[in-house]
Amino acid sequence: MDKNKLERLKEILSIPSVSGREEKVRKYIADWATSRDIPHYTDKIGNIYLTKGESEYYPCMVAHMDTVHKIEHQGIEIVEETYVRSQYDYSSVCDGQQVLRGYVKGKTHTKNNRTGCGGDDKAGIFLALEIMDSFEVMKCAFFISEEIGCIGSREADPDFFKDVAYTIQHDSPENDTISWYCSGYQLFSSEWAKPGVVIDEETGKSKFEGKIGDLLYDHGVRIFARHPFTDVSQLTKKFDFECINLPAAYYQYHTSNECVLIDGIEIAYDLSVAIIERLGNEKQLFEQQESTYNTYSSGNGQSYNYGSNYGSGNGYAYGYSGSSNSNWSGGKKYLSQDEIRTKIKKFYKDKFNMSDDEFSFIFDGLHYYIDDFNGSDSITEVMEEYKDTPFYLN
């Protein structure tokens, strides 16, 4: 990565911005826009909106300004280091690669002094600003308090989005996963992109189908996921354009071991640029269908199969028999939230040898994911679908 670009990334990651206290990163964005004469404004709850150039329709980048990390008053020092894989890691993607990590400022760079760097979603902020710098016509929206329920995007300014052509967010973890469904809503149409690898007749190479499917595949995307929520899940409910949540190259998020893969940021940037260069400023219409997503059961009573529906090839469909005193309705077993929390705790403590304190820290950062699954009959399915959240001890 270019030295100046790397310094800008470090600068953004070093800004403390816990939910409800986003003022420092908001000021950074406002100052950035002012330095480039880009018109911008802040709404009554603290979201900030930027518009560059003039057009009938605009591509729009979005990100959330808050993180889950309650940073010590000393501040964050962002350190570039070589990632060393531990025995608890699912993935070896980062092993031996250069990453950015956060440490308590002024202290030694040891595991005990890691703070998390807030790549979720300050990496998304960095990408949005870099991409806006690369185009003459662009909108950006930055929302408050996504981590505690998409508070900002729930109140997104409709006037700002009335001339948006499509929206891109970088808030999917790692580098191979995007959100297709989020909070029960489909973010983009199958005509735009859909999973299931096909062979391009002209090139003979593998790709996904749809208008931008080949770009996703060429930039390393392999999983079309169902995620709990992020800001574009609120936008797709309100507006009539295609939305997508792309990788942001952050790993082990919501933990003190969080890191941002430097090369992954470059790939994420290149992917958005390629999409915008292809689509331009043309309106990408997507009329949201009514959500049927409350549990993993479809309306016809058949179990939802992640693998067959999303074509991931991994067959994320599992069953859990549960205890005999669970609640039942319509032939399906419904777990209480206490039962789900107990099973989640057992899953992670057994899998990663966690202490009670470590589990509590992880659980508090689950995006209220449990609330979306209080009717699920398969805790193993829940965990396997969410396994892309890298709850690793490193």
C-alpha positions as CSV (number, residue, x, y, z in Angstrom):
1,M,0.0,0.0,0.0
2,D,1.1,3.5,-0.8
3,K,2.8,5.1,2.3
4,N,0.5,8.1,2.4
5,K,-2.6,5.9,2.0
6,L,-1.3,3.7,4.8
7,E,-0.8,6.7,7.1
8,R,-4.4,7.8,6.4
9,L,-5.7,4.4,7.3
10,K,-3.7,4.4,10.5
11,E,-5.0,7.8,11.4
12,I,-8.6,6.8,11.0
13,L,-8.2,3.6,12.9
14,S,-6.5,5.5,15.8
15,I,-9.6,7.7,16.5
16,P,-11.7,6.4,19.4
17,S,-15.3,6.2,18.4
18,V,-17.5,4.0,20.7
19,S,-21.2,3.9,20.1
20,G,-22.8,7.2,21.2
21,R,-19.5,9.0,21.2
22,E,-18.7,9.4,17.5
23,E,-17.9,13.1,17.6
24,K,-14.1,12.7,16.9
25,V,-14.5,10.6,13.8
26,R,-17.4,12.7,12.6
27,K,-15.1,15.8,12.9
28,Y,-12.4,14.0,11.0
29,I,-14.9,13.3,8.1
30,A,-16.2,16.9,8.2
31,D,-12.6,18.3,8.1
32,W,-11.8,15.9,5.2
33,A,-14.8,17.1,3.2
34,T,-14.0,20.8,4.0
35,S,-10.4,20.4,2.8
36,R,-11.8,19.2,-0.6
37,D,-14.7,21.7,-0.9
38,I,-17.1,18.8,-0.7
39,P,-20.6,20.0,0.5
40,H,-21.7,18.1,3.7
41,Y,-24.1,18.4,6.6
42,T,-24.9,16.6,9.8
43,D,-28.4,15.7,10.7
44,K,-30.1,16.1,14.1
45,I,-28.9,12.7,15.5
46,G,-25.3,13.0,14.2
47,N,-25.2,11.2,10.9
48,I,-23.0,13.0,8.3
49,Y,-23.7,13.2,4.6
50,L,-21.4,14.2,1.7
51,T,-22.2,15.0,-1.9
52,K,-19.5,15.5,-4.6
53,G,-20.3,16.7,-8.1
54,E,-23.6,17.0,-9.9
55,S,-25.6,14.2,-11.4
56,E,-29.2,12.9,-11.8
57,Y,-28.1,9.9,-9.7
58,Y,-25.2,9.2,-7.5
59,P,-23.3,6.1,-6.5
60,C,-23.2,6.1,-2.7
61,M,-20.8,4.8,-0.2
62,V,-21.9,4.3,3.4
63,A,-20.2,3.2,6.7
64,H,-20.9,3.4,10.4
65,M,-18.8,5.6,12.6
66,D,-19.0,3.7,15.9
67,T,-17.1,0.7,17.2
68,V,-17.5,-1.7,20.1
69,H,-14.2,-0.9,21.7
70,K,-14.3,1.3,24.9
71,I,-10.8,2.6,24.4
72,E,-8.7,3.6,27.5
73,H,-8.2,7.4,27.9
74,Q,-4.6,7.1,26.8
75,G,-5.8,6.5,23.2
76,I,-5.0,4.0,20.5
77,E,-1.7,3.4,18.9
78,I,-2.0,1.6,15.5
79,V,0.9,-0.7,14.9
80,E,1.9,-2.4,11.7
81,E,3.0,-6.0,12.4
82,T,3.3,-9.4,10.9
83,Y,0.4,-11.7,11.8
84,V,1.3,-14.9,13.5
85,R,-1.4,-17.6,13.4
86,S,-2.3,-19.3,16.7
87,Q,-3.8,-22.7,17.4
88,Y,-7.3,-21.1,17.8
89,D,-7.5,-19.5,14.3
90,Y,-10.1,-20.8,11.8
91,S,-8.3,-19.2,8.9
92,S,-4.7,-18.9,7.8
93,V,-5.4,-16.0,5.5
94,C,-3.5,-13.4,7.6
95,D,-0.7,-15.7,8.6
96,G,2.6,-14.1,7.7
97,Q,0.8,-11.0,6.3
98,Q,1.1,-7.4,7.3
99,V,-1.8,-6.2,9.5
100,L,-2.7,-3.2,11.6
101,R,-3.5,-3.7,15.3
102,G,-4.5,-1.3,18.1
103,Y,-2.6,-1.0,21.4
104,V,-3.0,1.2,24.4
105,K,-1.0,4.3,23.5
106,G,2.3,4.5,25.4
107,K,2.4,0.9,26.5
108,T,4.4,-2.0,25.2
109,H,3.0,-3.9,22.2
110,T,2.0,-7.1,24.0
111,K,-1.2,-9.1,23.8
112,N,-2.4,-7.8,27.2
113,N,-2.2,-4.2,25.9
114,R,-4.2,-4.7,22.7
115,T,-7.3,-2.6,22.4
116,G,-8.9,-3.6,19.1
117,C,-8.5,-1.1,16.3
118,G,-12.2,-0.6,15.3
119,G,-11.7,-1.8,11.8
120,D,-15.4,-2.6,12.1
121,D,-16.2,-0.1,10.6
122,K,-13.5,2.5,10.5
123,A,-11.9,0.5,7.7
124,G,-15.2,1.1,5.9
125,I,-14.9,4.8,6.6
126,F,-11.4,4.8,5.1
127,L,-12.5,3.0,2.0
128,A,-15.5,5.3,1.5
129,L,-13.4,8.4,1.6
130,E,-10.7,6.9,-0.6
131,I,-13.3,5.9,-3.1
132,M,-15.0,9.3,-3.1
133,D,-11.5,10.8,-3.8
134,S,-11.3,8.6,-6.9
135,F,-14.5,9.8,-8.6
136,E,-15.9,13.1,-9.6
137,V,-19.5,12.2,-8.8
138,M,-20.3,10.4,-5.5
139,K,-22.3,10.5,-2.3
140,C,-21.2,9.2,1.1
141,A,-23.3,8.7,4.3
142,F,-21.7,7.9,7.7
143,F,-24.0,6.7,10.4
144,I,-23.9,6.7,14.2
145,S,-24.4,3.7,16.5
146,E,-24.8,0.8,14.1
147,E,-23.3,-1.5,16.8
148,I,-26.2,-1.0,19.1
149,G,-29.0,-1.4,16.6
150,C,-28.4,0.6,13.4
151,I,-29.7,3.7,15.2
152,G,-28.3,6.2,12.7
153,S,-29.4,4.4,9.5
154,R,-32.8,3.8,10.9
155,E,-33.2,7.6,10.7
156,A,-31.4,8.1,7.4
157,D,-32.4,11.3,5.7
158,P,-34.8,10.4,2.8
159,D,-34.0,13.6,0.9
160,F,-30.3,12.6,0.7
161,F,-31.1,9.2,-0.7
162,K,-33.8,10.2,-3.3
163,D,-31.2,10.5,-6.1
164,V,-28.9,7.6,-5.0
165,A,-28.3,5.1,-7.8
166,Y,-27.1,2.2,-5.6
167,T,-25.3,1.9,-2.3
168,I,-22.1,0.1,-1.3
169,Q,-21.0,-0.5,2.3
170,H,-17.8,-2.1,3.4
171,D,-18.8,-3.8,6.7
172,S,-18.5,-7.5,6.0
173,P,-15.7,-9.3,7.8
174,E,-12.5,-10.6,6.2
175,N,-12.2,-10.7,2.4
176,D,-14.3,-13.5,1.0
177,T,-17.8,-12.8,2.4
178,I,-20.5,-10.4,1.4
179,S,-24.0,-9.9,2.8
180,W,-26.8,-10.9,0.5
181,Y,-29.5,-11.1,3.2
182,C,-29.3,-8.9,6.3
183,S,-31.9,-8.5,9.1
184,G,-34.2,-10.6,7.0
185,Y,-34.0,-8.4,3.9
186,Q,-32.4,-9.3,0.6
187,L,-29.9,-6.5,-0.2
188,F,-29.6,-6.9,-3.9
189,S,-31.3,-8.8,-6.7
190,S,-30.2,-12.0,-8.4
191,E,-29.9,-10.0,-11.6
192,W,-27.2,-7.9,-10.0
193,A,-25.3,-10.9,-8.6
194,K,-26.1,-14.4,-7.3
195,P,-24.1,-17.3,-6.0
196,G,-23.5,-20.5,-7.8
197,V,-20.3,-20.7,-9.8
198,V,-20.7,-20.7,-13.6
199,I,-18.1,-20.8,-16.4
200,D,-17.8,-17.7,-18.6
201,E,-18.2,-18.9,-22.2
202,E,-15.9,-16.3,-23.5
203,T,-13.0,-16.6,-21.1
204,G,-13.5,-20.2,-19.8
205,K,-13.1,-18.8,-16.2
206,S,-15.3,-19.3,-13.2
207,K,-17.6,-16.5,-12.1
208,F,-20.8,-15.7,-10.3
209,E,-23.8,-14.7,-12.4
210,G,-25.4,-11.2,-12.6
211,K,-24.3,-7.7,-13.7
212,I,-21.4,-7.6,-11.1
213,G,-21.0,-11.2,-10.3
214,D,-17.8,-11.7,-12.2
215,L,-16.3,-8.7,-10.3
216,L,-17.1,-10.2,-7.0
217,Y,-15.6,-13.5,-7.9
218,D,-12.5,-12.0,-9.5
219,H,-11.8,-10.1,-6.2
220,G,-12.0,-13.1,-4.0
221,V,-15.6,-13.2,-2.8
222,R,-16.8,-16.8,-2.3
223,I,-19.6,-16.6,0.3
224,F,-23.0,-14.9,0.0
225,A,-23.9,-14.7,3.6
226,R,-26.9,-14.0,5.8
227,H,-25.7,-11.5,8.4
228,P,-27.5,-10.1,11.4
229,F,-27.5,-6.4,10.5
230,T,-25.6,-3.5,9.1
231,D,-26.7,-0.1,7.8
232,V,-27.6,-1.1,4.3
233,S,-30.2,-3.5,5.7
234,Q,-32.1,-0.4,6.9
235,L,-31.6,1.4,3.6
236,T,-33.0,-1.4,1.5
237,K,-36.2,-1.3,3.6
238,K,-36.7,2.4,2.9
239,F,-35.5,2.9,-0.6
240,D,-35.7,1.4,-4.1
241,F,-32.0,0.9,-5.1
242,E,-29.6,-2.1,-5.0
243,C,-27.4,-2.3,-1.9
244,I,-24.4,-4.5,-1.1
245,N,-22.2,-5.0,1.9
246,L,-18.7,-5.8,0.8
247,P,-15.6,-7.0,2.7
248,A,-13.7,-4.5,4.8
249,A,-10.6,-6.7,5.5
250,Y,-11.0,-6.7,9.3
251,Y,-10.4,-9.9,11.2
252,Q,-11.2,-11.1,14.8
253,Y,-13.5,-8.2,15.1
254,H,-15.3,-7.2,18.4
255,T,-12.2,-8.5,20.3
256,S,-9.0,-6.9,21.5
257,N,-7.2,-9.0,18.9
258,E,-8.9,-7.3,16.0
259,C,-6.7,-6.5,13.0
260,V,-7.0,-5.1,9.6
261,L,-5.3,-6.9,6.7
262,I,-3.4,-4.2,4.7
263,D,-3.5,-6.1,1.4
264,G,-7.1,-6.9,2.0
265,I,-7.9,-3.2,2.1
266,E,-6.4,-2.8,-1.3
267,I,-8.5,-5.6,-2.7
268,A,-11.7,-4.1,-1.1
269,Y,-10.9,-0.7,-2.6
270,D,-10.3,-2.2,-6.1
271,L,-13.5,-4.2,-5.9
272,S,-15.7,-1.1,-5.2
273,V,-13.8,0.9,-7.9
274,A,-14.5,-1.8,-10.4
275,I,-18.2,-1.9,-9.5
276,I,-18.6,1.8,-9.8
277,E,-16.6,2.0,-13.0
278,R,-19.0,-0.6,-14.5
279,L,-22.3,0.8,-13.2
280,G,-21.5,4.5,-13.4
281,N,-24.3,6.8,-12.2
282,E,-27.1,4.7,-13.6
283,K,-30.0,4.0,-11.3
284,Q,-29.9,0.3,-10.1
285,L,-33.6,-0.3,-9.2
286,F,-34.4,-3.0,-6.7
287,E,-37.9,-3.2,-5.2
288,Q,-37.6,-4.9,-1.8
289,Q,-39.9,-7.9,-1.3
290,E,-41.7,-8.4,2.0
291,S,-39.4,-10.2,4.4
292,T,-40.3,-13.7,5.5
293,Y,-37.2,-14.1,7.7
294,N,-38.1,-14.4,11.3
295,T,-36.7,-17.9,11.9
296,Y,-35.0,-20.5,9.7
297,S,-38.3,-21.9,8.7
298,S,-39.9,-20.8,5.4
299,G,-43.5,-20.2,5.0
300,N,-44.1,-23.7,3.7
301,G,-42.7,-25.3,6.8
302,Q,-39.5,-26.6,5.2
303,S,-36.2,-25.9,6.8
304,Y,-34.0,-23.3,5.3
305,N,-30.9,-24.7,3.8
306,Y,-28.0,-22.2,3.6
307,G,-25.9,-24.2,1.3
308,S,-28.5,-25.0,-1.4
309,N,-30.0,-21.5,-1.4
310,Y,-26.8,-19.6,-1.5
311,G,-24.7,-22.0,-3.4
312,S,-21.7,-21.7,-1.0
313,G,-20.8,-25.3,-1.5
314,N,-20.3,-25.7,2.2
315,G,-23.7,-27.0,3.1
316,Y,-24.4,-24.9,6.2
317,A,-27.4,-26.9,7.3
318,Y,-27.3,-28.5,10.6
319,G,-29.7,-29.8,13.2
320,Y,-29.9,-29.8,17.0
321,S,-32.4,-32.0,18.8
322,G,-32.6,-29.8,21.9
323,S,-34.1,-30.7,25.3
324,S,-37.5,-32.2,25.8
325,N,-38.8,-29.2,27.7
326,S,-38.4,-26.7,24.8
327,N,-41.4,-24.8,23.5
328,W,-43.1,-26.0,20.4
329,S,-45.3,-24.3,17.8
330,G,-46.5,-25.6,14.5
331,G,-44.3,-28.6,14.7
332,K,-41.2,-26.5,15.3
333,K,-39.2,-26.2,18.5
334,Y,-38.6,-22.7,19.8
335,L,-35.7,-22.0,22.2
336,S,-35.8,-19.3,24.8
337,Q,-33.1,-16.7,24.7
338,D,-31.6,-18.1,27.9
339,E,-31.4,-21.5,26.3
340,I,-29.8,-20.0,23.2
341,R,-27.2,-18.1,25.3
342,T,-26.4,-21.2,27.3
343,K,-25.8,-23.2,24.1
344,I,-23.8,-20.4,22.5
345,K,-21.6,-20.2,25.6
346,K,-21.0,-24.0,25.6
347,F,-20.2,-23.9,21.9
348,Y,-17.5,-21.2,22.2
349,K,-16.1,-22.3,25.6
350,D,-15.7,-25.9,24.2
351,K,-14.4,-24.7,20.8
352,F,-11.9,-22.1,22.0
353,N,-11.3,-23.0,25.7
354,M,-12.7,-19.6,26.8
355,S,-13.0,-18.4,30.3
356,D,-16.4,-17.0,31.5
357,D,-15.0,-13.4,31.3
358,E,-13.7,-14.0,27.7
359,F,-17.1,-15.3,26.7
360,S,-19.0,-12.4,28.2
361,F,-16.8,-10.0,26.3
362,I,-17.5,-11.8,23.0
363,F,-21.2,-12.2,23.7
364,D,-21.6,-8.5,24.3
365,G,-20.3,-7.8,20.8
366,L,-22.7,-10.1,19.0
367,H,-24.7,-7.3,17.3
368,Y,-27.7,-8.6,19.3
369,Y,-27.5,-11.5,16.9
370,I,-29.3,-13.7,19.4
371,D,-32.5,-11.6,19.0
372,D,-32.8,-12.6,15.3
373,F,-32.8,-16.3,16.2
374,N,-35.0,-16.6,19.2
375,G,-37.2,-18.9,17.1
376,S,-34.5,-21.0,15.6
377,D,-34.5,-24.7,16.2
378,S,-30.9,-25.2,15.4
379,I,-28.2,-23.5,17.5
380,T,-25.5,-25.4,15.6
381,E,-26.9,-23.8,12.4
382,V,-26.8,-20.4,14.0
383,M,-23.2,-20.8,15.1
384,E,-22.0,-22.3,11.8
385,E,-23.6,-19.5,9.8
386,Y,-22.0,-17.0,12.0
387,K,-18.6,-18.7,12.1
388,D,-17.2,-16.0,9.9
389,T,-17.1,-13.9,13.0
390,P,-13.5,-14.8,14.0
391,F,-13.8,-15.2,17.8
392,Y,-10.2,-16.3,18.1
393,L,-7.8,-16.1,21.0
394,N,-4.5,-15.2,19.5
